[in-house]
């Protein structure tokens, strides 16, 4: 609820973002392409691309912190 209020979105929308992001992350980490992820999830390609960019940014930050 707090996250939804912070970004001015409904709790239902935030739950969907988390669910979609998790699906994209699992498929991406398994080796599927952005196009395949878009096809399997029904998400638009530009949305999948945004999630992949967030995943890569998070991985980069994790690597930097582990040094």
MODELLER restraints for C-alpha pairs under 7 A, 6 or more apart:
rsr = mdl.restraints
at = mdl.atoms
rsr.add(forms.Gaussian(group=physical.xy_distance, feature=features.Distance(at['CA:1:A'], at['CA:11:A']), mean=5.62, stdev=0.5))
rsr.add(forms.Gaussian(group=physical.xy_distance, feature=features.Distance(at['CA:4:A'], at['CA:10:A']), mean=5.50, stdev=0.5))
rsr.add(forms.Gaussian(group=physical.xy_distance, feature=features.Distance(at['CA:4:A'], at['CA:11:A']), mean=5.17, stdev=0.5))
rsr.add(forms.Gaussian(group=physical.xy_distance, feature=features.Distance(at['CA:4:A'], at['CA:14:A']), mean=5.99, stdev=0.5))
rsr.add(forms.Gaussian(group=physical.xy_distance, feature=features.Distance(at['CA:21:A'], at['CA:51:A']), mean=6.19, stdev=0.5))
rsr.add(forms.Gaussian(group=physical.xy_distance, feature=features.Distance(at['CA:24:A'], at['CA:37:A']), mean=6.52, stdev=0.5))
rsr.add(forms.Gaussian(group=physical.xy_distance, feature=features.Distance(at['CA:24:A'], at['CA:48:A']), mean=6.84, stdev=0.5))
rsr.add(forms.Gaussian(group=physical.xy_distance, feature=features.Distance(at['CA:24:A'], at['CA:51:A']), mean=6.94, stdev=0.5))
rsr.add(forms.Gaussian(group=physical.xy_distance, feature=features.Distance(at['CA:25:A'], at['CA:55:A']), mean=6.93, stdev=0.5))
rsr.add(forms.Gaussian(group=physical.xy_distance, feature=features.Distance(at['CA:27:A'], at['CA:37:A']), mean=6.49, stdev=0.5))
rsr.add(forms.Gaussian(group=physical.xy_distance, feature=features.Distance(at['CA:34:A'], at['CA:45:A']), mean=6.88, stdev=0.5))
rsr.add(forms.Gaussian(group=physical.xy_distance, feature=features.Distance(at['CA:34:A'], at['CA:48:A']), mean=6.27, stdev=0.5))
rsr.add(forms.Gaussian(group=physical.xy_distance, feature=features.Distance(at['CA:34:A'], at['CA:49:A']), mean=6.59, stdev=0.5))
rsr.add(forms.Gaussian(group=physical.xy_distance, feature=features.Distance(at['CA:35:A'], at['CA:45:A']), mean=6.53, stdev=0.5))
rsr.add(forms.Gaussian(group=physical.xy_distance, feature=features.Distance(at['CA:38:A'], at['CA:44:A']), mean=5.88, stdev=0.5))
rsr.add(forms.Gaussian(group=physical.xy_distance, feature=features.Distance(at['CA:38:A'], at['CA:45:A']), mean=5.44, stdev=0.5))
rsr.add(forms.Gaussian(group=physical.xy_distance, feature=features.Distance(at['CA:38:A'], at['CA:48:A']), mean=6.24, stdev=0.5))
